[in-house]
Every structure is written in structure tokens, then in C-alpha cells.
Amino acid sequence: MRTTHLCWQLLVLSAAVAILASTSAPADASRFTDAVNLTGDSEASSPAISGTKVVYSTHGSYGHTSLVCYDLATSNAISLASSDNGGGWTPAIDGNRVVYEDYRNGNSDIYLYDLATSTEKRLTTNAAVQSSPDISGTNVVYTDRRNGTYDIYLYSLATSTERRLTTSPRNQTRPAISGTKVVYTDDRNEYGGDDVYLYDLATSTEKRLTRNRADQFDPDISGTDVVYTDSRNGNYDIYLFSLAKWTERRLTANGANQHDPAISRTNVVYGDERSGFDEGVYFYDLATSAETPLWEIGSQRAYRAEPAISGNRVVYMYWDLQYMAEDVYFRRILPNTISTSIPSVIAYGEKATWSATMLDASSAGITGQALSIQYSSDGSFWRKGATTLTTTGGAFSLVTPSLTTARWIRVRFYGSSDYLPALSSKVLVWPRVYLTTPVAPATVNRGTYFTTSGYLKPHHASGTSPVKLQFFRAELQAEGTYVWTLRKTVSALASDYSTYSRYRALTSLPYAGKWMVRAWHPGDALNAKTFSPTYDHITVE
């Protein structure tokens, strides 16, 4: 995860020891943990996070800077590197590996610090500028100016080799990497605007992602989702490009500026200026398409939040213009959970009831909130059904429409001023088919063919064999009792009947005696396995 900032990033000087202190920055505690100041009285900026490890730059007097790692699990901070020439800027972290810019050699180079071994390694030695690193696994990407313009380079920690990824004569800058996918800002196109490009390390191929004539820049990536800042609507918005679907979608529509996006799985955070010149941090949940303020300004003044995210942990910079000081803060997104309780198999045309609870992160019931049941035939496109309010203990009950074929069912909470959105797991509910008891002649002769038939819903194509007929014979056992024994199974053909189907089969029975027959539907993608409600009896002479 790389730390983003726009070209107007501010540089400040100040003092430098990291301590832990709580703060009451605005935002509801039911949605996020209380904000924690990780840097205390130190001036700090450019936060990045991976798991419980947070790295950031601290700024001292006369250009002295340090690179610090704060462990959220232990509340310990350690200095990784320091310099009197601006070292330790724009760090990125993945697991125990930290990469960063360092100016100790008279130009900007990329360095690596391994937290597991407490060792530092210089990665680049070219006299040109290397900057804006990001890391994923053993691959480090960065911007490099050795060819006269900015290019994207990669350093492999596995092989200790460097390679150039982009060769366009224009500028490619601010890369971000996730697995084998590298995204970056590119200004090569004729109208002079910025676009977002993708380089796939697995195939060594480059692809253009955005084509709007406005600027798209500062991308970040997690898996197959790419987020970036976009100016097409007259202000800065956050957009998402799905590499899996090869589609683009707008995430924010507020008229103020949203920028500096960062993404981890389905969680997106970004700076937001809807409070005016001051800036807050907003959270967008891709799973529920809901936007929530994670930190708002209130009566305080701030500028340039530069949020970063790892899972449900968020760090951001708070710059107090009143006191001209900047700190790094941490918050954790608290999930609300909706339990799953709905039958997976129901009768044909029945309504399924989802009776469960919605709980907050402390497992306390959330009352008085509106939930909706949703259903889908493919698990991707959802329709909204009934809505209800949670009651004491977060309890609720929602009922599906009448189901005649299989549907995915889930419950969604769209969020409120007090609680984050929540989404249950999805459950596939299979209705059985409507299957009547087969009707056969009461008496038949042994070896003589006869017809057995019944009715089936939903409609099945004529000529198919959706129903099986099972014939059982009463057979005398040694102890003198009779046992019904399955002796014959035949397939019944479907034919059109009104809006549903009639099934029937022509068969004969080989032995005299008492027989009975039942129908069953083996189950398919639309309906569950179903047996007829009763048997029909036959005497064979």
C-alpha cells in the first residue's frame, strides 16, 4: 500500500518522539474505534500501514527527519532511519518490509528496512532521482528519472535485480502494486491529461485503464480493484476500475473534492473537502456501496489527511493549521454483523423467514435500525424485498416473496448516522417442486403395460424426463412380515399442461402381488429434491 499525496503536499519542521495518546476527534464510536494519536508531540506525516505496523516520517529541526515504525499490537515505536537531508519520506510497507526514499547520497534513492532482521539495504544506486516506492511481497516499484523523463522501475528482492517497466517518452509516476499488478499515473496521451495505466508482471504487458479526457491520477490497487482521483466532473472524485470486470464506476458524487484514495480489499478511504478548505477522511464500503465519514473536522482545522488502510485499520494525517503541527492518527473500522438464519429448503411457493440479529462490534444488539431482505437469481444482481426494524437485542424477522425456483437471499443494512452499513452472508434457498402423487390403475395384469401420471410445477420442457417413478412390491420375509421393496424405477416424460407440466410413463410390472408407486424429482439448479406426498397402490394379478 503506497501513501498518496498531491503535488501541493506541505513540508513542515518540528520535533520527534512517538508516544501514544488518545484524542476525541469527531466520529461515532459505534462505527469506528476512538482516534488515537500515534505521534504525540512529534511532527509526523506520510503514514503507511500493513497489519499492525504503521510507518511515517517525523520532522525535526534543520531538515532532520526520521523514519519511524509504530506497532499497534505492542504500542512501541522504533526509529528505522534518520537523515539531515530529508530521509525517510513517502514510506510504504508490506508485512515486515518497509521501503522509502532517502536523500543521504545527495539524491533520492530507494531503501529497504527489514523489521524481521532490523537491517537496512540500499536498493537503487543510479545518480538520477528514484522516488515514490511501493511494495508487494518481494517486488518493489518506484518512479525513476534516469532516462530524462519519469519511468516506472521494479526491484526484485528475490533476485536483487532491477528492471524498467515503462518505456514511453512521457512521464509515468506514483506506482502502486498488488501481487503482480502495477498501476501508475501516465501523461503520454495527446490531450496532455493524466491517465491510469496497468502493467502486469505476470505477462509483461501494459494496458491503459482510463480514457476520459479529464485527469485520472494517483491510483491505488488491492487485488483486482483500482481506485484513483478523477476530475471529469469539475471537481475531484474517487473512481474505481475493476480489472475482473474491466468496468469503471464512480464512487463519490459530492460536489466538493475527494482525493488521495487508498484501498484494502472492499474498504476505500480518501480525503474529503466537503467541510470547506479543511479536510476530513471518508470511508466507502464496496460491499454495500455506502459512504461514511470516518473523521470530520468539527471545530478543529486541518489540511491534507493522506489516509492509508490495511484491512479495517486506517491511519491518516491531521494538520492543525491553528498550531501549525501535524500528527498521525489511527482508527479501526468496527464491523456490524448480521447473523444467518433461514431454511435452505422450503416447499414450492412458500415464503422463507430470516429470523436473526444484528450486532455491533462489541456483540451488543443494534435496535431501531431498518434492514431489507434482498434476493437474486445469480448471486450478483439483487432486488430489494421487505424492510423491517430491529427490536430489542437487535432481533429482526424478514420474509422473502413466494419462491418457486432457487434464489440467493441476504439481508442488508444501509447504514445510518450512528452505525456503519452491514451485509449478511448470502444463502441459497431451494424450493422443492410441486409434485402430485402419481395415479395408476388400481388393478393390472402381470406383464401388461399401463400408464402412470401426475402433475409438476414449475413448467418443464416437453419431452424431458424431470420425474422418476419408483415401484415398490410387498414381499414376505422369513419371520412372516411384509416389507416394501423397491423393484423398479422408470423415467416419466414431461408434457405441457396449462402453465405447468404433466408427467407420465408407460410401464409393466413383472410379478403378481401388492405394489405401490411414488414420484420423485431428483433436484436441479432451480429446485430441490422432492418426493410426492403419498403413494398410489396397485394390485398385480
VEXDREN-2710 file (C-alpha; in Angstrom, 1 decimal):
% VEXDREN-2710
k/r/px/py/pz
1/MET/0.0/0.0/0.0
2/ARG/1.6/3.3/-1.0
3/THR/1.0/6.6/0.7
4/THR/-0.5/9.2/-1.6
5/HIS/-0.2/12.9/-1.7
6/LEU/-0.9/15.5/-4.4
7/CYS/1.6/18.0/-5.8
8/TRP/0.8/20.6/-3.2
9/GLN/1.9/18.4/-0.3
10/LEU/3.2/20.6/2.5
11/LEU/6.6/20.2/4.2
12/VAL/6.9/21.2/7.9
13/LEU/9.6/21.2/10.5
14/SER/9.3/20.2/14.2
15/ALA/10.2/17.8/17.0
16/ALA/10.3/14.0/17.0
17/VAL/9.5/11.3/19.6
18/ALA/6.5/8.9/19.1
19/ILE/4.2/8.4/22.1
20/LEU/0.6/7.1/22.5
21/ALA/-2.2/9.4/23.4
22/SER/-5.9/9.3/22.9
23/THR/-8.0/12.1/21.3
24/SER/-11.6/12.9/20.9
25/ALA/-11.6/13.6/17.1
26/PRO/-15.2/13.6/15.8
27/ALA/-16.8/10.4/14.6
28/ASP/-19.2/8.0/16.2
29/ALA/-17.6/5.3/18.4
30/SER/-20.2/2.7/17.3
31/ARG/-18.8/2.9/13.8
32/PHE/-15.0/3.3/14.5
33/THR/-12.7/3.0/17.4
34/ASP/-11.7/6.2/19.1
35/ALA/-9.0/8.1/17.2
36/VAL/-5.5/7.6/18.7
37/ASN/-2.7/10.0/18.2
38/LEU/0.3/7.7/17.4
39/THR/2.9/10.6/17.3
40/GLY/2.1/12.6/20.3
41/ASP/4.1/15.9/20.3
42/SER/6.2/14.9/17.3
43/GLU/5.6/16.4/13.8
44/ALA/4.8/13.5/11.5
45/SER/3.4/12.8/8.1
46/SER/3.2/10.3/5.2
47/PRO/1.7/7.4/7.1
48/ALA/1.5/3.9/5.6
49/ILE/0.2/0.7/7.3
50/SER/0.3/-3.1/6.9
51/GLY/-1.4/-5.2/9.5
52/THR/-0.5/-3.7/12.9
53/LYS/2.7/-1.9/11.7
54/VAL/2.4/1.8/10.9
55/VAL/5.3/3.7/9.4
56/TYR/5.6/7.5/9.0
57/SER/8.1/10.4/8.7
58/THR/8.9/12.7/11.6
59/HIS/10.4/16.1/11.1
60/GLY/12.9/17.8/13.4
61/SER/15.0/21.0/13.3
62/TYR/17.3/22.0/10.5
63/GLY/16.0/19.4/8.0
64/HIS/16.4/16.4/10.3
65/THR/13.9/13.7/9.5
66/SER/13.4/10.2/10.8
67/LEU/11.5/7.1/9.6
68/VAL/9.5/5.6/12.5
69/CYS/7.6/2.3/12.8
70/TYR/4.8/2.1/15.4
71/ASP/3.5/-1.3/16.3
72/LEU/-0.2/-1.2/17.1
73/ALA/0.0/-4.6/18.9
74/THR/2.6/-3.5/21.4
75/SER/2.3/0.3/21.4
76/ASN/6.1/0.5/20.7
77/ALA/7.7/2.9/18.3
78/ILE/11.2/2.5/16.9
79/SER/13.3/4.7/14.6
80/LEU/14.3/2.9/11.4
81/ALA/16.5/5.5/9.7
82/SER/17.3/9.2/10.1
83/SER/18.9/11.9/8.0
84/ASP/19.7/15.6/8.0
85/ASN/18.8/15.7/4.3
86/GLY/15.1/14.7/4.3
87/GLY/15.5/10.9/4.6
88/GLY/12.6/8.7/5.3
89/TRP/9.9/10.3/3.1
90/THR/6.9/8.6/1.5
91/PRO/7.4/5.1/3.1
92/ALA/5.4/2.1/2.0
93/ILE/5.1/-1.2/4.0
94/ASP/4.1/-4.8/3.3
95/GLY/4.4/-7.2/6.2
96/ASN/7.9/-6.7/7.8
97/ARG/9.4/-4.9/4.8
98/VAL/9.5/-1.1/4.6
99/VAL/10.6/0.9/1.5
100/TYR/11.2/4.6/1.4
101/GLU/13.0/7.5/-0.2
102/ASP/16.3/8.6/1.3
103/TYR/18.5/11.6/0.4
104/ARG/21.6/10.7/2.2
105/ASN/23.6/10.2/-1.0
106/GLY/22.8/13.7/-2.5
107/ASN/19.9/12.4/-4.5
108/SER/16.7/10.4/-3.8
109/ASP/17.3/6.7/-3.6
110/ILE/15.1/3.8/-2.6
111/TYR/16.0/1.9/0.6
112/LEU/14.6/-1.2/2.3
113/TYR/14.3/-1.8/6.0
114/ASP/13.5/-5.4/7.2
115/LEU/11.7/-5.3/10.5
116/ALA/12.3/-9.0/11.0
117/THR/16.1/-8.7/10.9
118/SER/16.4/-5.0/11.8
119/THR/18.6/-4.5/8.7
120/GLU/18.7/-1.7/6.1
121/LYS/19.6/-2.1/2.4
122/ARG/20.1/0.4/-0.4
123/LEU/18.1/-0.8/-3.4
124/THR/19.0/1.9/-6.1
125/THR/22.4/3.4/-6.9
126/ASN/21.7/5.4/-10.0
127/ALA/22.6/9.1/-9.8
128/ALA/19.1/10.1/-11.0
129/VAL/16.1/10.5/-8.8
130/GLN/14.2/7.4/-7.6
131/SER/11.1/8.2/-5.6
132/SER/7.5/7.1/-4.6
133/PRO/8.2/3.5/-3.8
134/ASP/5.6/0.8/-3.1
135/ILE/6.0/-2.9/-2.2
136/SER/4.0/-6.1/-2.5
137/GLY/5.8/-9.3/-1.4
138/THR/9.3/-9.3/-2.8
139/ASN/8.6/-6.7/-5.6
140/VAL/9.3/-3.0/-5.1
141/VAL/8.2/-0.4/-7.7
142/TYR/9.2/3.2/-7.9
143/THR/9.4/6.3/-10.1
144/ASP/12.8/6.7/-11.8
145/ARG/14.1/9.7/-13.8
146/ARG/17.4/8.3/-15.3
147/ASN/16.1/8.4/-18.8
148/GLY/15.2/12.1/-18.8
149/THR/11.5/11.6/-18.0
150/TYR/9.9/9.7/-15.3
151/ASP/9.5/5.9/-15.7
152/ILE/8.4/3.0/-13.5
153/TYR/11.0/0.6/-12.4
154/LEU/10.9/-2.6/-10.4
155/TYR/13.4/-4.1/-8.0
156/SER/13.1/-7.8/-7.2
157/LEU/14.1/-8.6/-3.6
158/ALA/14.1/-12.3/-4.6
159/THR/16.8/-11.8/-7.3
160/SER/18.3/-8.5/-6.2
161/THR/17.8/-7.2/-9.8
162/GLU/16.3/-4.0/-11.2
163/ARG/14.2/-3.7/-14.3
164/ARG/12.5/-1.0/-16.3
165/LEU/8.7/-1.5/-16.8
166/THR/7.7/1.5/-18.8
167/THR/9.4/2.9/-21.9
168/SER/7.1/5.7/-23.1
169/PRO/9.0/9.0/-23.7
170/ARG/6.4/10.8/-21.5
171/ASN/6.0/10.6/-17.7
172/GLN/4.9/7.6/-15.6
173/THR/4.7/8.3/-11.9
174/ARG/3.4/7.3/-8.5
175/PRO/3.1/3.5/-8.9
176/ALA/1.1/1.2/-6.6
177/ILE/1.4/-2.6/-6.6
178/SER/-0.7/-5.6/-5.5
179/GLY/0.6/-9.0/-6.3
180/THR/1.7/-9.0/-10.0
181/LYS/-0.4/-5.9/-10.9
182/VAL/1.2/-2.4/-11.0
183/VAL/-0.8/0.8/-11.6
184/TYR/0.5/4.3/-12.1
185/THR/-0.2/7.8/-13.5
186/ASP/0.7/8.4/-17.1
187/ASP/0.6/11.6/-19.2
188/ARG/1.5/10.1/-22.6
189/ASN/-1.8/10.8/-24.4
190/GLU/-2.2/13.6/-26.9
191/TYR/-4.5/15.9/-25.0
192/GLY/-2.0/16.2/-22.1
193/GLY/-4.2/14.9/-19.3
194/ASP/-3.2/12.1/-16.9
195/ASP/-4.5/8.6/-17.2
196/VAL/-4.1/5.4/-15.2
197/TYR/-2.2/2.5/-16.7
198/LEU/-1.7/-1.1/-15.6
199/TYR/1.5/-3.2/-16.0
200/ASP/1.0/-6.9/-15.4
201/LEU/4.2/-8.5/-14.2
202/ALA/2.9/-12.0/-15.0
203/THR/2.5/-11.2/-18.7
204/SER/4.9/-8.3/-19.1
205/THR/2.1/-6.3/-20.7
206/GLU/0.9/-2.7/-20.3
207/LYS/-2.7/-1.6/-20.6
208/ARG/-4.5/1.7/-20.4
209/LEU/-7.3/1.7/-17.9
210/THR/-8.9/5.2/-18.2
211/ARG/-9.8/7.1/-21.4
212/ASN/-11.7/10.1/-20.2
213/ARG/-10.1/13.4/-21.4
214/ALA/-10.0/14.8/-17.8
215/ASP/-7.3/13.8/-15.4
216/GLN/-7.2/10.5/-13.6
217/PHE/-4.2/10.1/-11.3
218/ASP/-2.8/8.8/-8.0
219/PRO/-4.1/5.2/-8.3
220/ASP/-4.0/2.6/-5.6
221/ILE/-4.8/-1.2/-6.0
222/SER/-5.9/-4.1/-4.0
223/GLY/-6.4/-7.4/-5.8
224/THR/-8.3/-6.6/-9.0
225/ASP/-9.8/-3.2/-7.8
226/VAL/-8.1/0.0/-8.7
227/VAL/-9.1/3.4/-7.2
228/TYR/-8.0/6.8/-8.3
229/THR/-8.7/10.5/-8.3
230/ASP/-10.8/11.8/-11.3
231/SER/-11.5/15.4/-12.4
232/ARG/-14.1/14.8/-15.1
233/ASN/-17.0/16.3/-13.2
234/GLY/-15.4/19.7/-12.5
235/ASN/-14.1/18.7/-9.1
236/TYR/-12.1/15.7/-7.8
237/ASP/-14.0/12.5/-7.3
238/ILE/-13.0/8.9/-6.5
239/TYR/-13.5/6.3/-9.2
240/LEU/-12.9/2.5/-9.2
241/PHE/-11.8/0.4/-12.1
242/SER/-12.5/-3.4/-11.8
243/LEU/-9.8/-5.5/-13.6
244/ALA/-12.0/-8.5/-13.1
245/LYS/-15.0/-7.0/-15.0
246/TRP/-13.0/-4.4/-17.0
247/THR/-15.5/-1.7/-15.9
248/GLU/-15.2/1.7/-14.4
249/ARG/-17.5/3.2/-11.7
250/ARG/-17.8/6.4/-9.9
251/LEU/-17.7/6.1/-6.1
252/THR/-18.2/9.7/-4.9
253/ALA/-20.7/12.3/-6.1
254/ASN/-20.3/15.1/-3.6
255/GLY/-19.6/18.5/-5.2
256/ALA/-16.5/19.0/-3.1
257/ASN/-13.1/17.4/-3.7
258/GLN/-12.4/13.9/-2.8
259/HIS/-8.8/12.7/-3.4
260/ASP/-5.9/10.6/-2.2
261/PRO/-7.8/7.3/-2.3
262/ALA/-6.4/4.1/-0.6
263/ILE/-7.9/0.6/-0.9
264/SER/-7.7/-2.6/1.1
265/ARG/-10.0/-5.4/0.0
266/THR/-13.5/-3.9/-0.1
267/ASN/-12.6/-0.9/2.0
268/VAL/-11.7/2.5/0.4
269/VAL/-10.7/5.7/2.3
270/TYR/-9.9/9.1/1.0
271/GLY/-9.5/12.8/1.8
272/ASP/-12.7/14.9/1.6
273/GLU/-13.1/18.6/1.5
274/ARG/-16.9/19.0/1.8
275/SER/-16.3/20.9/5.1
276/GLY/-14.6/23.6/3.0
277/PHE/-10.8/24.2/2.8
278/ASP/-10.5/21.9/5.8
279/GLU/-10.3/18.2/5.1
280/GLY/-11.8/15.0/6.7
281/VAL/-11.5/11.3/5.9
282/TYR/-14.3/9.3/4.5
283/PHE/-14.8/5.5/4.2
284/TYR/-16.5/3.8/1.3
285/ASP/-17.6/0.2/1.6
286/LEU/-17.6/-1.6/-1.8
287/ALA/-19.7/-4.4/-0.4
288/THR/-22.6/-2.2/0.4
289/SER/-21.8/0.9/-1.8
290/ALA/-22.2/3.1/1.3
291/GLU/-20.1/6.2/2.2
292/THR/-19.5/7.1/5.8
293/PRO/-17.4/9.9/7.4
294/LEU/-14.5/8.3/9.3
295/TRP/-13.2/11.6/10.6
296/GLU/-14.8/15.1/10.3
297/ILE/-13.3/18.4/11.1
298/GLY/-15.8/19.8/13.7
299/SER/-14.3/22.9/15.3
300/GLN/-10.7/21.9/14.5
301/ARG/-8.8/22.9/11.4
302/ALA/-6.9/20.5/9.3
303/TYR/-5.3/20.1/5.8
304/ARG/-4.1/17.0/3.8
305/ALA/-5.3/13.9/5.5
306/GLU/-3.4/11.4/3.3
307/PRO/-5.2/8.3/4.6
308/ALA/-3.8/4.8/4.3
309/ILE/-5.6/1.5/5.0
310/SER/-4.8/-2.2/5.8
311/GLY/-7.8/-4.4/6.3
312/ASN/-10.0/-2.5/8.7
313/ARG/-7.2/-0.3/10.1
314/VAL/-6.9/3.3/8.9
315/VAL/-4.2/5.8/9.5
316/TYR/-4.3/9.5/8.4
317/MET/-2.5/12.8/9.0
318/TYR/-4.1/15.6/10.9
319/TRP/-2.6/19.0/10.3
320/ASP/-3.8/21.6/12.7
321/LEU/-3.4/25.0/11.0
322/GLN/-4.1/26.8/14.2
323/TYR/-1.0/25.4/15.8
324/MET/0.9/24.6/12.6
325/ALA/1.5/21.0/13.7
326/GLU/0.8/17.7/12.1
327/ASP/0.3/14.2/13.6
328/VAL/-0.6/10.7/12.5
329/TYR/-3.8/9.2/13.9
330/PHE/-5.2/5.7/13.8
331/ARG/-8.8/4.4/13.8
332/ARG/-10.2/0.9/13.2
333/ILE/-13.4/0.3/11.3
334/LEU/-15.9/-1.6/13.5
335/PRO/-18.0/-4.1/11.6
336/ASN/-21.6/-4.7/12.4
337/THR/-22.7/-8.3/11.8
338/ILE/-26.0/-9.8/10.7
339/SER/-26.4/-13.4/11.7
340/THR/-27.6/-16.0/9.2
341/SER/-30.8/-18.0/10.0
342/ILE/-33.0/-19.1/7.1
343/PRO/-34.1/-22.5/5.9
344/SER/-32.2/-23.7/2.8
345/VAL/-35.0/-25.9/1.5
346/ILE/-38.7/-24.9/1.5
347/ALA/-42.0/-26.1/-0.1
348/TYR/-42.9/-24.9/-3.6
349/GLY/-44.4/-21.4/-3.5
350/GLU/-43.6/-20.9/0.2
351/LYS/-42.1/-17.8/1.8
352/ALA/-38.9/-18.2/3.7
353/THR/-38.4/-16.4/7.0
354/TRP/-35.0/-14.9/8.1
355/SER/-35.1/-14.6/11.8
356/ALA/-31.8/-13.4/13.3
357/THR/-30.0/-10.5/15.0
358/MET/-27.8/-7.5/14.0
359/LEU/-24.9/-6.9/16.5
360/ASP/-22.2/-4.2/16.8
361/ALA/-18.5/-4.9/17.2
362/SER/-19.0/-5.5/20.9
363/SER/-21.7/-8.1/20.2
364/ALA/-24.4/-5.8/21.6
365/GLY/-27.8/-5.8/19.8
366/ILE/-28.5/-2.8/17.5
367/THR/-32.1/-1.7/17.9
368/GLY/-34.4/0.6/15.9
369/GLN/-32.5/0.2/12.6
370/ALA/-34.1/-0.6/9.2
371/LEU/-33.0/-3.8/7.4
372/SER/-34.0/-5.1/4.0
373/ILE/-34.1/-8.5/2.6
374/GLN/-32.7/-8.9/-0.9
375/TYR/-32.9/-11.8/-3.4
376/SER/-31.1/-12.7/-6.6
377/SER/-31.2/-15.5/-9.2
378/ASP/-27.4/-15.5/-9.8
379/GLY/-25.9/-14.0/-6.6
380/SER/-24.7/-10.9/-8.4
381/PHE/-27.7/-8.7/-9.2
382/TRP/-30.0/-8.1/-6.3
383/ARG/-33.6/-6.9/-5.9
384/LYS/-34.9/-5.4/-2.7
385/GLY/-37.7/-7.0/-0.8
386/ALA/-39.4/-6.4/2.5
387/THR/-38.0/-4.0/5.2
388/THR/-38.2/-4.1/8.9
389/LEU/-36.8/-2.5/12.1
390/THR/-34.6/-4.3/14.5
391/THR/-36.1/-4.7/18.0
392/THR/-34.7/-5.5/21.5
393/GLY/-31.3/-7.2/21.3
394/GLY/-31.0/-6.4/17.6
395/ALA/-33.6/-9.1/16.7
396/PHE/-35.5/-9.0/13.4
397/SER/-37.6/-11.1/11.2
398/LEU/-37.9/-10.7/7.4
399/VAL/-39.9/-12.8/4.9
400/THR/-39.0/-13.5/1.3
401/PRO/-41.5/-13.4/-1.6
402/SER/-43.1/-16.7/-2.5
403/LEU/-40.3/-18.8/-4.1
404/THR/-40.9/-21.3/-6.9
405/THR/-37.2/-21.5/-8.1
406/ALA/-33.9/-21.2/-6.2
407/ARG/-32.9/-17.7/-5.1
408/TRP/-29.9/-16.3/-3.3
409/ILE/-31.1/-14.4/-0.2
410/ARG/-29.3/-11.9/2.0
411/VAL/-30.1/-9.1/4.5
412/ARG/-28.7/-5.6/4.1
413/PHE/-28.4/-2.7/6.4
414/TYR/-27.7/0.5/4.5
415/GLY/-26.1/2.3/7.5
416/SER/-27.3/5.3/9.5
417/SER/-25.8/8.3/11.2
418/ASP/-25.0/6.0/14.1
419/TYR/-23.9/2.8/12.5
420/LEU/-21.9/1.5/9.6
421/PRO/-23.6/-0.4/6.8
422/ALA/-23.7/-4.2/7.2
423/LEU/-24.4/-7.1/4.9
424/SER/-25.1/-10.7/5.8
425/SER/-23.7/-13.7/4.1
426/LYS/-25.8/-14.9/1.2
427/VAL/-27.8/-18.2/1.4
428/LEU/-29.2/-20.2/-1.5
429/VAL/-32.8/-21.1/-0.7
430/TRP/-34.2/-24.0/-2.8
431/PRO/-37.9/-24.6/-3.0
432/ARG/-39.0/-28.1/-3.8
433/VAL/-41.1/-28.7/-6.9
434/TYR/-44.9/-29.1/-6.7
435/LEU/-45.3/-32.8/-7.3
436/THR/-48.6/-34.6/-7.1
437/THR/-49.0/-38.2/-6.1
438/PRO/-48.9/-40.4/-9.2
439/VAL/-52.1/-42.0/-10.4
440/ALA/-52.1/-45.6/-11.7
441/PRO/-54.8/-48.2/-12.4
442/ALA/-55.9/-49.9/-9.2
443/THR/-55.6/-53.4/-10.8
444/VAL/-53.3/-54.5/-13.7
445/ASN/-52.3/-57.8/-15.2
446/ARG/-48.7/-59.0/-14.8
447/GLY/-46.6/-58.0/-17.8
448/THR/-49.3/-55.7/-19.2
449/TYR/-48.3/-52.1/-19.9
450/PHE/-50.2/-49.3/-18.2
451/THR/-49.9/-45.6/-17.8
452/THR/-48.9/-43.8/-14.5
453/SER/-49.2/-40.0/-14.5
454/GLY/-49.3/-36.8/-12.3
455/TYR/-48.5/-33.1/-12.4
456/LEU/-45.4/-31.0/-11.9
457/LYS/-44.6/-27.3/-11.1
458/PRO/-42.8/-25.3/-12.3
459/HIS/-43.1/-26.0/-16.0
460/HIS/-40.5/-28.3/-17.5
461/ALA/-39.8/-28.6/-21.2
462/SER/-41.9/-31.1/-23.1
463/GLY/-40.1/-34.3/-23.9
464/THR/-37.7/-34.1/-20.9
465/SER/-37.6/-36.6/-18.0
466/PRO/-37.7/-34.5/-14.8
467/VAL/-39.5/-37.1/-12.7
468/LYS/-38.7/-40.7/-11.7
469/LEU/-41.3/-43.3/-10.7
470/GLN/-40.4/-45.8/-8.1
471/PHE/-42.4/-49.0/-7.8
472/PHE/-42.3/-51.0/-4.6
473/ARG/-43.6/-54.6/-4.0
474/ALA/-44.8/-56.0/-0.7
475/GLU/-42.5/-59.1/-0.1
476/LEU/-42.9/-61.7/2.5
477/GLN/-39.9/-62.1/4.9
478/ALA/-38.8/-65.2/6.7
479/GLU/-40.3/-64.0/10.0
480/GLY/-43.7/-63.7/8.3
481/THR/-43.9/-60.0/7.9
482/TYR/-44.1/-58.0/4.6
483/VAL/-41.6/-55.3/3.6
484/TRP/-42.0/-52.8/0.8
485/THR/-39.0/-53.4/-1.5
486/LEU/-38.0/-51.2/-4.5
487/ARG/-38.2/-53.3/-7.6
488/LYS/-38.4/-50.9/-10.5
489/THR/-37.6/-47.3/-11.4
490/VAL/-38.7/-45.6/-14.6
491/SER/-38.4/-42.1/-16.1
492/ALA/-41.5/-40.1/-16.7
493/LEU/-41.7/-37.8/-19.7
494/ALA/-43.0/-34.2/-19.3
495/SER/-45.7/-32.7/-21.5
496/ASP/-47.2/-29.2/-21.5
497/TYR/-50.3/-28.8/-19.3
498/SER/-51.7/-25.3/-18.8
499/THR/-48.8/-23.2/-17.3
500/TYR/-47.1/-26.3/-15.7
501/SER/-46.3/-29.9/-16.7
502/ARG/-47.9/-33.3/-16.7
503/TYR/-45.6/-36.3/-16.2
504/ARG/-46.4/-39.8/-17.3
505/ALA/-44.7/-43.2/-18.0
506/LEU/-45.7/-46.4/-19.7
507/THR/-44.5/-49.5/-17.9
508/SER/-45.4/-53.0/-16.8
509/LEU/-44.8/-55.0/-13.6
510/PRO/-43.3/-58.5/-13.7
511/TYR/-44.7/-60.1/-10.6
512/ALA/-48.2/-60.6/-9.1
513/GLY/-48.9/-59.1/-5.7
514/LYS/-49.4/-55.8/-3.9
515/TRP/-47.4/-52.8/-5.3
516/MET/-47.2/-49.1/-4.7
517/VAL/-45.7/-46.2/-6.7
518/ARG/-44.3/-42.8/-5.8
519/ALA/-42.9/-40.0/-7.9
520/TRP/-39.7/-38.0/-7.1
521/HIS/-37.8/-35.1/-8.7
522/PRO/-34.0/-35.6/-8.3
523/GLY/-33.4/-31.9/-7.9
524/ASP/-31.6/-29.5/-10.3
525/ALA/-30.2/-25.9/-10.4
526/LEU/-33.7/-24.4/-9.8
527/ASN/-35.4/-26.8/-7.4
528/ALA/-34.5/-29.2/-4.5
529/LYS/-35.1/-32.9/-4.5
530/THR/-38.8/-33.7/-4.0
531/PHE/-40.9/-36.8/-3.3
532/SER/-44.6/-37.0/-4.0
533/PRO/-46.6/-36.6/-0.8
534/THR/-48.0/-40.1/-0.8
535/TYR/-48.1/-43.4/-2.7
536/ASP/-50.7/-44.9/-5.1
537/HIS/-51.4/-48.6/-4.7
538/ILE/-51.7/-51.2/-7.4
539/THR/-52.7/-54.8/-7.4
540/VAL/-51.0/-57.0/-10.0
541/GLU/-52.8/-60.2/-11.0
END
